[in-house]
């Protein structure tokens, strides 16, 4: 018996494997919880100064202790 035939590789094989990082969607990452909106925004500004391409979000909600806080999320 002979070995099965295999297709020859084409020139375009792997051409679609390059990732365009500009089209990748940002994801939301929890960073910290704060008692006041101003405190949350200040912390967000700090991270934005280090990473200008990121986006900050201060979302109101309950902390793990059941008390109202502002949660800092960074999108990158």
C-alpha positions as a printed Julia matrix, in Angstrom:
76×3 Matrix{Float64}:
   0.0    0.0    0.0
   1.09   3.5   -0.71
   0.91   6.5    1.62
  -2.15   8.74   1.24
  -1.67  11.81  -0.94
  -1.38  15.16   0.77
  -2.29  18.56  -0.62
   0.6   20.89  -1.34
   0.75  23.99   0.89
  -0.53  27.15  -0.73
   1.11  30.56  -0.64
  -1.78  32.06   1.3
  -1.62  29.54   4.15
  -1.13  31.52   7.35
  -1.86  34.88   5.74
  -4.9   35.29   7.99
  -2.98  34.51  11.17
  -1.73  38.06  11.71
  -3.63  39.8   14.51
  -4.59  43.44  13.98
  -4.33  44.84  17.52
  -6.29  47.97  16.6
  -9.41  45.9   15.98
  -9.23  43.95  19.27
 -12.02  44.97  21.63
 -11.05  46.25  25.09
 -12.17  44.27  28.12
 -13.26  45.5   31.54
 -10.98  44.88  34.53
 -11.89  45.56  38.18
  -9.2   47.61  39.94
 -10.45  48.89  43.32
 -13.38  50.13  45.42
 -13.68  53.65  46.87
 -15.97  55.41  49.32
 -16.43  58.55  47.2
 -16.8   59.25  43.49
 -13.96  61.8   43.66
 -11.6   59.25  45.2
 -12.5   56.73  42.48
 -11.98  59.29  39.71
  -8.62  60.34  41.17
  -7.42  56.73  41.16
  -8.69  56.32  37.6
  -6.79  59.45  36.54
  -3.64  58.02  38.07
  -3.88  54.83  35.98
  -4.79  56.83  32.85
  -1.64  58.93  33.3
   0.39  55.7   33.16
  -1.65  54.11  30.36
  -3.19  56.81  28.1
  -4.85  54.28  25.78
  -6.95  52.8   28.61
 -10.41  54.04  29.68
 -11.61  54.42  33.29
 -15.1   53.83  34.68
 -16.38  54.47  38.22
 -19.51  52.38  38.73
 -21.69  52.68  41.86
 -22.49  49.47  43.7
 -22.2   47.46  46.87
 -18.87  46.24  48.16
 -18.26  42.77  49.57
 -19.06  44.27  52.99
 -22.56  45.25  51.78
 -21.8   48.99  51.91
 -22.23  51.44  49.02
 -19.0   52.21  47.14
 -17.69  53.24  43.75
 -15.88  50.51  41.85
 -13.06  51.45  39.51
 -12.95  49.48  36.28
 -10.27  49.96  33.65
 -10.9   49.1   30.01
  -7.91  47.91  28.02
